[in-house]
Amino acid sequence: MRTRLLPLLIVLMAGVLLALGFPLAASLAAAQQQRVVVDRIDDTARFAALAQYVNTDTGGEREGTLKADLLQYQQVYGIRAGVFGRDGRPIASAPAGWLLPEGGEARTAYREALAGRRSHDPRQIWPWQHRRLPVASPVVRDGDVVAVVLTDSPTGAMRSRILRGWLLLAAGELAAMAVAVVAAIRLTGWVLRPVRVLDRVTHDIATGRMKSRVAAAGGPPELRRLARSFNEMADNVEEVLDQQRAFVADASHQLRNPLSALLLRIELLGLELPEGHEEIASVQEEGKRLASVLDDLLGLATAEHAEAHLALADVAALTAERVEAWRPVADREGVELSYDGVAAATGWADRVALSSALDAVIDNALKFTPSGERVRVGTAVATRPGRVEITVSDGGPGLHGDELARIGDRFWRSPRHQNVDGSGLGLSIARVLLTQGGGGISYAPNEPHGLRVTLTVPRTAP
């Protein structure tokens, strides 16, 4: 979630900074150009005052002064300047011989000045445009425009100032962006920390660790309230599950004694009947099956209620030991049971719980594997997730499609295998025993046929 929220916040902040930065950059460029324009207007106004009475000066003194000032101005500032009559001919210009351009912005400024308007707002010049900046002012005498003063300024210095201003603005934007990114990281961490804790605790509860709770600290008030509500819900669910387990355990225990007495009476009754009576044998078989279901229910309730006593154990040696314990059963059924795994693989597990889970899985594999087929048990160390894997692969009919998703559900059995003895609780018990110690169990088809069950045990303490 953070990988989606953080880029969104960064994009939004970058958009805001860019939306502010572009107008600021344009305003900075306009301010620099306006500053130059104002200076040129002042210069042209001074030259216009000198040129106002040049044509009426019979001695030529004013014209000489005007030409000298224009030449000095051009030499000091590098700006071309001239006074042009209404017919466009130069009255005085510097450098000497500079003529009014035939077109372009200079001609436009000249025409505006002839109309009595000064160049207040020339077209904006950007740093990448190598253009000159013409500014014109009218020379007015007796209310009439008699000539125009025109300056044609180079813009290199102005463009350099604009570019430096933009670089400073860009540096400020980058600094603001860095601060915004840090703030966004802190903000998303503060907001999502309770969400991550809630997600982890939810996963713990979903995998059977019912004691997990959310520490309602940090984050927005709404998420803290959600954490408290989640803890209340988890407490209620745990209480209901405890009551359910207690009921199942008590019911299984209480029913077992009457059932044992009933089976004993049936056996005594069978002594009074002829030997080989089919009905009494069927009743005894159903009674034994019911006793097995009650035993499994009691084992499941006990497994769910008991806490795992984890310790560092040699999982490979324990697996090999359980394979040897089941070998007489496999020989009796005509199934080849073999162990193929690493010599040693340590992991954190409850030895009793892991042994019981292995017994349930191996028993299930031997039940569904026909005579002449093979059951292979192996161990391997999965280094990347840090787990020890135990695989039990059988040669039975296997499961397909939706059956793989339902395997392990309580009392569920495939409709194709209803004739095989069992209560449908063995794999459920194995899953409970493994998840309490931080492990797990998964199922997959075993090629070319059969089922492959994988039991996992963590290599580090959960």
VOGU-3710 file (C-alpha; in Angstrom, 3 decimals, decimal comma):
1> mrtrllplli> 0,000/0,000/0,000  2,872/2,350/0,756  4,317/1,809/-2,719  1,027/3,101/-4,163  0,349/5,934/-1,703  3,877/7,414/-1,616  4,236/7,945/-5,418  0,765/9,502/-5,464  1,721/12,011/-2,761  5,042/12,773/-4,480
11> vlmagvllal> 3,321/13,349/-7,840  0,776/15,663/-6,212  3,488/17,646/-4,441  5,572/17,850/-7,613  2,515/19,100/-9,486  1,922/21,821/-6,887  5,571/22,917/-6,986  5,589/22,993/-10,781  2,310/24,901/-10,842  3,937/27,518/-8,616
21> gfplaaslaa> 7,357/27,358/-10,280  6,339/28,116/-13,871  4,458/31,350/-13,033  7,321/32,412/-10,772  9,836/31,783/-13,558  7,751/33,758/-16,047  7,311/36,572/-13,508  11,061/36,649/-12,868  11,830/36,917/-16,590  9,210/39,639/-17,050
31> aqqqrvvvdr> 10,615/41,617/-14,100  14,149/41,478/-15,497  12,989/42,627/-18,926  10,800/45,376/-17,489  13,788/46,648/-15,549  15,783/46,949/-18,788  12,836/48,542/-20,582  12,445/51,176/-17,866  16,148/52,035/-18,104  15,924/52,356/-21,898
41> iddtarfaal> 12,815/54,521/-21,624  14,682/56,867/-19,286  17,590/56,997/-21,747  15,361/57,666/-24,756  13,472/60,352/-22,831  16,761/62,152/-22,123  17,813/61,941/-25,765  14,340/63,113/-26,836  14,764/66,229/-24,694  18,052/66,972/-26,460
51> aqyvntdtgg> 16,637/66,268/-29,913  13,501/68,363/-29,372  14,992/71,567/-30,802  17,756/70,181/-33,037  16,011/71,301/-36,233  15,618/74,871/-34,878  19,255/75,130/-33,821  20,832/77,336/-36,506  24,332/76,965/-35,199  24,250/73,177/-34,986
61> eregtlkadl> 25,445/73,193/-31,399  22,599/71,054/-30,114  22,957/68,567/-32,942  26,649/68,204/-32,185  25,913/67,673/-28,490  23,263/65,047/-29,376  25,619/63,134/-31,661  28,407/63,228/-29,068  26,068/61,915/-26,358  24,743/59,146/-28,600
71> lqyqqvygir> 28,269/58,080/-29,559  29,439/58,031/-25,926  26,321/56,131/-24,905  26,963/53,497/-27,602  30,637/53,145/-26,687  30,004/52,814/-22,926  26,944/50,519/-22,949  27,188/48,864/-26,368  23,638/49,972/-27,173  22,829/51,329/-30,603
81> agvfgrdgrp> 20,853/54,573/-30,426  19,561/57,074/-32,961  17,143/59,878/-33,637  15,045/59,343/-36,745  12,750/61,781/-38,469  9,188/61,122/-39,503  10,442/59,986/-42,887  12,697/57,378/-41,252  15,949/59,132/-42,093  18,534/59,394/-39,309
91> iasapagwll> 19,058/62,816/-37,758  21,819/61,466/-35,512  22,846/57,878/-34,758  25,574/55,869/-33,114  27,351/54,047/-34,508  27,546/56,377/-37,457  25,618/55,125/-40,440  23,153/53,045/-38,411  19,869/53,106/-40,282  16,344/52,340/-39,187
101> peggeartay> 15,604/48,647/-39,884  13,074/47,956/-42,615  11,092/45,496/-40,510  10,968/43,602/-37,253  10,380/44,796/-33,725  12,508/47,953/-34,157  10,288/49,170/-37,002  7,188/48,346/-34,916  8,529/50,335/-31,946  9,308/53,261/-34,306
111> realagrrsh> 5,747/53,288/-35,633  4,274/53,180/-32,137  6,456/56,144/-31,126  5,289/58,095/-34,205  1,777/57,546/-32,909  2,817/59,080/-29,593  3,222/55,873/-27,568  6,328/54,708/-25,740  7,530/51,073/-25,741  6,191/49,953/-22,357
121> dprqiwpwqh> 5,562/46,294/-23,077  7,817/44,740/-25,735  7,496/41,022/-26,457  9,127/38,826/-23,772  12,646/37,602/-24,497  13,554/34,172/-23,029  17,080/32,945/-22,219  17,249/30,742/-25,320  16,255/33,578/-27,694  19,178/35,597/-29,089
131> rrlpvaspvv> 17,150/38,710/-29,867  17,741/42,404/-29,315  15,416/44,680/-27,368  14,260/47,847/-29,212  12,756/50,717/-27,189  11,445/53,959/-28,790  10,213/57,286/-27,427  8,614/60,135/-29,435  10,268/63,572/-29,776  7,466/66,063/-29,254
141> rdgdvvavvl> 7,559/69,737/-30,118  4,530/72,007/-29,862  2,320/68,960/-29,352  3,465/67,198/-32,517  5,774/64,187/-32,905  8,655/65,491/-34,992  11,088/62,577/-34,564  11,655/59,282/-32,723  14,509/58,217/-30,434  15,225/54,493/-30,871
151> tdsptgamrs> 17,572/52,287/-28,826  18,463/48,736/-29,844  19,913/46,898/-26,826  21,726/43,552/-26,704  20,058/41,109/-24,309  22,909/38,788/-23,299  23,300/40,236/-19,800  19,547/40,276/-19,243  19,194/36,674/-20,394  22,065/35,643/-18,105
161> rilrgwllla> 20,317/37,260/-15,131  17,073/35,501/-16,016  18,889/32,180/-16,290  20,631/32,659/-12,929  17,310/33,507/-11,350  15,788/30,397/-12,851  18,637/28,255/-11,537  18,100/29,639/-8,043  14,366/29,028/-8,399  15,007/25,455/-9,600
171> agelaamava> 17,343/24,859/-6,643  14,636/26,100/-4,310  12,087/23,862/-6,008  14,383/20,839/-5,673  15,007/21,611/-2,003  11,270/21,986/-1,439  10,710/18,716/-3,318  13,283/16,935/-1,135  11,584/18,266/1,986  8,211/17,222/0,556
181> vvaairltgw> 9,486/13,695/-0,187  10,853/13,321/3,346  7,579/14,638/4,741  5,603/12,259/2,506  7,708/9,301/3,649  7,203/10,229/7,291  3,511/10,879/6,729  2,867/7,602/4,923  4,878/5,726/7,543  2,864/7,344/10,329
191> vlrpvrvldr> -0,443/6,658/8,593  0,316/3,118/7,403  2,148/1,808/10,485  -1,144/0,797/12,206  -2,338/-0,687/8,913  0,797/-2,849/8,620  0,437/-3,988/12,226  -3,230/-4,733/11,637  -2,392/-6,712/8,494  0,273/-8,739/10,325
201> vthdiatgrm> -1,992/-9,494/13,277  -4,851/-10,422/10,944  -2,541/-12,881/9,189  -1,451/-14,310/12,548  -5,048/-14,853/13,620  -5,946/-16,323/10,213  -3,110/-18,840/10,586  -4,184/-19,881/14,079  -2,211/-17,571/16,409  -5,261/-16,302/18,237
211> ksrvaaaggp> -3,304/-14,522/20,979  -2,006/-11,860/18,566  -3,292/-8,338/19,172  -2,788/-4,865/17,704  -0,907/-2,337/19,830  -3,130/0,751/19,430  -0,330/3,320/19,397  0,554/5,850/16,710  -1,248/6,752/13,531  -4,421/8,771/12,957
221> pelrrlarsf> -7,178/8,600/15,591  -9,461/6,723/13,188  -6,909/3,926/12,792  -6,325/3,774/16,545  -10,065/3,334/17,041  -10,021/0,634/14,361  -7,185/-1,140/16,196  -9,130/-1,082/19,472  -12,253/-2,365/17,723  -10,216/-5,116/16,064
231> nemadnveev> -8,805/-6,206/19,418  -12,308/-6,321/20,890  -13,472/-8,412/17,937  -10,469/-10,743/18,288  -11,170/-11,154/22,021  -14,784/-12,071/21,288  -13,796/-14,494/18,522  -11,187/-16,124/20,748  -13,724/-16,468/23,554  -16,250/-18,083/21,214
241> ldqqrafvad> -13,597/-20,453/19,841  -12,501/-21,373/23,351  -16,087/-22,145/24,244  -16,444/-24,207/21,084  -13,247/-26,155/21,778  -14,262/-26,706/25,371  -17,660/-27,959/24,217  -16,112/-30,329/21,647  -13,579/-31,627/24,154  -16,184/-32,073/26,879
251> ashqlrnpls> -18,693/-33,661/24,509  -16,069/-36,026/23,106  -14,931/-36,988/26,579  -18,435/-37,404/27,947  -19,621/-39,435/24,953  -16,636/-41,740/24,992  -17,488/-43,411/28,294  -21,096/-44,302/27,342  -19,846/-45,429/23,940  -17,236/-47,679/25,508
261> alllriellg> -19,904/-49,178/27,750  -22,201/-49,619/24,765  -19,483/-51,364/22,751  -18,806/-53,677/25,700  -22,486/-54,595/25,951  -22,642/-55,189/22,208  -19,632/-57,465/22,490  -21,291/-59,367/25,363  -24,483/-59,567/23,348  -22,499/-60,974/20,448
271> lelpegheei> -21,394/-63,859/22,636  -25,041/-64,942/22,909  -25,531/-64,938/19,138  -24,260/-67,455/16,615  -20,655/-66,958/15,548  -20,216/-64,880/12,387  -23,466/-62,961/12,792  -23,315/-60,166/10,172  -25,465/-57,574/11,932  -23,546/-57,694/15,190
281> asvqeegkrl> -20,244/-57,405/13,290  -21,586/-54,379/11,416  -22,741/-52,719/14,643  -19,349/-53,337/16,243  -17,580/-51,827/13,200  -19,755/-48,686/13,277  -19,188/-48,374/17,013  -15,416/-48,540/16,552  -15,657/-45,922/13,783  -17,666/-43,647/16,070
291> asvlddllgl> -15,049/-44,092/18,809  -12,317/-43,172/16,321  -14,192/-39,990/15,355  -14,596/-39,046/19,030  -10,887/-39,646/19,608  -10,018/-37,425/16,644  -12,406/-34,714/17,829  -10,809/-34,802/21,243  -7,330/-34,683/19,658  -8,322/-31,699/17,480
301> ataehaeahl> -9,767/-29,780/20,425  -6,662/-30,537/22,479  -4,359/-29,468/19,642  -6,201/-26,171/19,170  -6,164/-25,395/22,856  -2,605/-26,399/23,687  0,368/-24,065/23,152  3,366/-25,148/21,119  6,597/-25,826/23,042  9,150/-24,856/20,421
311> aladvaalta> 12,745/-26,001/20,533  15,579/-26,452/18,075  15,225/-29,960/16,658  16,765/-32,101/13,933  13,772/-32,290/11,615  15,467/-34,731/9,231  16,234/-37,212/12,019  12,707/-36,908/13,425  11,216/-37,515/9,963  13,400/-40,583/9,408
321> erveawrpva> 12,334/-41,907/12,818  8,613/-41,572/11,959  9,177/-43,291/8,612  10,752/-46,264/10,385  7,849/-46,361/12,851  5,339/-46,636/9,978  7,339/-49,146/7,943  5,582/-52,256/9,454  2,200/-50,781/8,455  3,473/-50,128/4,930
331> dregvelsyd> 4,853/-53,677/4,649  1,540/-55,093/5,812  -0,327/-53,080/3,146  2,195/-53,990/0,440  3,285/-50,362/-0,039  6,923/-49,370/-0,445  7,753/-46,632/2,099  11,097/-44,870/1,587  12,924/-41,892/3,040  15,040/-39,651/0,816
341> gvaaatgwad> 16,313/-36,428/2,372  19,235/-34,498/3,762  21,300/-35,984/6,559  20,503/-33,181/9,001  18,162/-30,167/8,914  17,530/-28,155/12,054  14,370/-26,159/12,635  12,214/-24,761/15,422  9,391/-27,152/16,187  7,437/-28,867/18,914
351> rvalssalda> 8,734/-32,447/18,595  5,472/-34,006/19,802  3,333/-31,815/17,540  5,555/-32,387/14,506  5,590/-36,136/15,133  1,787/-36,174/15,357  1,466/-34,136/12,147  3,852/-36,495/10,332  1,921/-39,503/11,614  -1,346/-38,045/10,292
361> vidnalkftp> 0,112/-37,295/6,838  1,940/-40,633/6,460  -1,129/-42,524/7,690  -3,247/-40,699/5,118  -0,736/-41,504/2,350  -0,650/-45,218/3,237  -4,465/-45,394/3,347  -4,908/-44,131/-0,205  -1,888/-45,798/-1,828  -2,766/-49,185/-3,361
371> sgervrvgta> -0,602/-52,237/-2,901  2,477/-52,258/-5,102  2,768/-48,454/-5,240  5,245/-46,257/-3,418  5,194/-43,536/-0,728  8,265/-41,310/-0,647  9,148/-39,056/2,289  11,860/-36,436/1,859  13,350/-33,401/3,597  15,004/-30,353/2,097
381> vatrpgrvei> 16,164/-26,941/3,291  14,602/-23,975/1,498  17,271/-21,325/2,098  15,453/-18,265/0,735  12,327/-18,414/2,940  14,393/-19,933/5,762  12,340/-23,109/6,193  12,751/-26,860/6,327  10,382/-28,679/3,980  9,136/-32,233/4,479
391> tvsdggpglh> 7,407/-33,768/1,462  5,228/-36,887/1,525  4,392/-38,121/-1,990  2,057/-41,062/-2,488  1,036/-43,129/-5,508  -2,694/-43,075/-4,860  -5,493/-41,666/-7,026  -4,768/-38,120/-5,838  -7,061/-35,092/-5,872  -7,892/-32,635/-8,612
401> gdelarigdr> -9,379/-29,160/-9,069  -11,644/-28,018/-6,254  -10,720/-31,045/-4,168  -7,226/-29,625/-3,572  -8,772/-26,426/-2,210  -10,974/-28,342/0,253  -8,473/-30,864/1,510  -7,748/-30,286/5,169  -11,273/-29,077/5,963  -12,809/-30,741/8,948
411> fwrsprhqnv> -14,774/-33,901/8,163  -14,290/-33,366/4,428  -13,537/-36,389/2,312  -13,546/-36,754/-1,441  -16,726/-38,415/-2,742  -14,449/-40,801/-4,659  -12,815/-42,075/-1,446  -15,727/-42,565/0,935  -14,982/-46,281/1,262  -11,621/-45,635/2,963
421> dgsglglsia> -11,606/-45,713/6,763  -11,112/-42,398/8,556  -12,886/-39,455/10,131  -11,662/-36,677/7,846  -9,912/-34,917/10,739  -6,330/-36,181/10,416  -5,052/-33,476/8,077  -6,991/-30,798/10,009  -5,151/-31,845/13,161  -1,836/-31,785/11,290
431> rvlltqgggg> -2,501/-28,248/10,061  -3,355/-27,006/13,565  -0,263/-28,619/15,058  2,021/-27,063/12,434  0,573/-23,549/12,343  0,845/-23,185/16,107  4,626/-23,492/15,742  4,915/-21,081/12,797  4,897/-23,829/10,171  2,383/-24,827/7,554
441> isyapnephg> 1,062/-27,501/5,244  0,241/-27,416/1,532  -1,001/-29,829/-1,097  -0,248/-30,388/-4,780  -0,695/-33,173/-7,357  2,084/-35,740/-7,542  2,986/-36,648/-11,086  2,050/-38,984/-12,713  -0,610/-39,662/-10,066  -1,086/-39,231/-6,367
451> lrvtltvprt> -0,847/-36,410/-3,846  2,201/-34,499/-2,611  1,907/-32,977/0,861  4,517/-30,437/1,970  5,034/-29,695/5,666  7,154/-26,631/6,537  9,012/-25,790/9,735  10,769/-22,425/10,350  14,559/-22,445/10,693  14,491/-19,427/13,012
461> ap> 12,490/-19,005/16,159  9,025/-17,541/15,287
//
